[in-house]
Amino acid sequence: MIKKLLSISAALVMGLCLFCGCNDPEEIEDKPFYTLEEAYKYGWLSKNDLKSIAYYHNGGRKGNEGVMSKNYTPKPKTPEVLDDATTMAIKQAYYDVHTAKGYLPTITLDEVGFRYYGWYNGCAVIKIGYRNMPVSDVLVEEKVGGIKVSYSEDWVLSVWRQKEI
């Protein structure tokens, strides 16, 4: 009787896994840059990470007073500054992606720059562009995981994911 119950239970669990998609994990697109929403969805950024990013980017609790106390302290940026090899890898990836798609005017790699907002689970959160890039007056307010981040539509925050070797 116990063997029969165990067999039925095992069959039920396997059936539920098939119907729930347990055997069909979501495919993550392999690309160098992701949105905050994608990084949060894939589990690379936590809600606490998003709070720190917003704090650094927004210049404090601005827009997030309801989710950050007056005494809120963001996670320290570790590393404080990216090393030269990582900086060059990020700039090269941006340059390669955008020149391949024809998005960039004729610029050099030296004209690509970014602002760094921290390293989280193998990802650098940055705002990237190039020297003399046109800047729109249109402000975008994005809400990810209940955390607000505001920026011009041209200079969105990006998440660069370090390739696993």
N, C-alpha and C positions, 0 to 999 in steps of 0.2 A: 504494500500500500504506500509506504514512504517513497519507494523507488518511482512509483507511478506519479505521485505528487511532484517529486523533483523533476521528472521528465516533462510533465505538463508545464511546470514553472519555467524551466529552461526554454521550452518551445515558445512560451508566451513572451519572455524577455527578448528572445531573438526576433520574434515577429514585431514587437514594438520598436526595436532598433531599426528594422527595415522601413517601417512606416514613418518613423520620426526622423529619418535621414542620418542616423548615427553612423552609418557606413559611408556617407557621402559628405565629407567635410568640404566647406567652402574653399574654392580655389582662390589663392591670393595672387593677384597680378604682380608679376616681377617687373618693377620699375624703380627708378632711383628716388622719386619724390611722391609723397602721399599727402592727402589733406589731413587736417586734425581729426575730422570725422572718421576717415578711414583708419587712421592710427588708433583711435579710441575703440572703434568697432573691432579691430583685430587684436586688441588687448595690449598694444605696445605702449599706450598712454593710459594712466588711471585718472580718475577724477581729481585726485590730489596733484598729479602731474599737471593737469589742465589748469588748476588753480594757480600753480607756480608760474606756468607759461603766461597766463593772463595777467598776473601781477607784474611780471617783468615787462611784458609788452604794453599793457595799458598804463603803466606808470603808477601802480598801486592797486587799490581795491575798486577803482572806477568801474561802475557797471555791475559789480559783483558784491556790493555791500551786504546783500541778503545771504550770501553763502560764505563770505569771509568776515571774520570778526575784526574789530578795530585793532586787535593785537596780532592779527594774522602775520605769520612769517613764512615766506616761500622757502622751498627747498633750496639750498645753495647750489649754484651752477657748478657741477663737477664733471669735467674740468671747468675751471673759470674761463679759460680761453682754449680753443681747439688748437691742436698741434698743426704744424705746417702740412704734413701729409694728408690729414683729414680735410683741412681747409682746401687744399688743391683738388682732392677727390670730389668734394662737393661742387666746387667751381667748374671742374671739368665735366661732371655729369650734367649740370645746368646748361653749359655751353653746348655739349653734344646733343642733348635732347632738343633744345630750342633751335639750333642751327639746322639739324636734320629735318625739322618741321618747317623751316623757313621763317620762323617767328622773329629772329633777330636781324637787325640791320648788320652791316659789316662792322663787327667789333672784334676786339682781341680778348683773349682769356683774362688778361690783366684788368680789363674793364668790368669784369663780373665781380660783384661784391655781395656780402650779406651781413645781416645782424643776427647774432646767436642768442638764443633764449634758454639753452640748457640741453643736457644729454640725458635721455631717458630710455632705458632698456635697449641699448644699441641704436638709438635714433637721435639725431640732432634736430632740434626745432629751430628753424631759421626763417627770416624774411629775406628773399634773394631777388636780385635784379642786376642791372648793369648801369654804368656811369651814363648820365644824361638821359636816362630812361624817362619817357613821358609819364607824368603822374596825373591821374584823374582827381577831380574834386569830389567824386562820388565815394561816400563812405559806406562800407559794408559792415554790418553787425552780425557776427556768426555766434550761434549758441550750440556748444557741444557738451554733452553730459551735464547740462544745466549751467555751464560757465560761459560768460559772454566775452568775446574778443572783437574789437573794432579795428578796422584798417581801411586804407584806400583800396579800391578794387584792383589796382595794378600791383600792389605789393602785398599779396596774401601770404599768410604763414604757411610754410611747407615743412614736411617732416621727411628728412633724408634718412633712409634706412641703410645702415652699414651692411654690405654684402657679407654673407657667411662664407668663409673659405673652407 
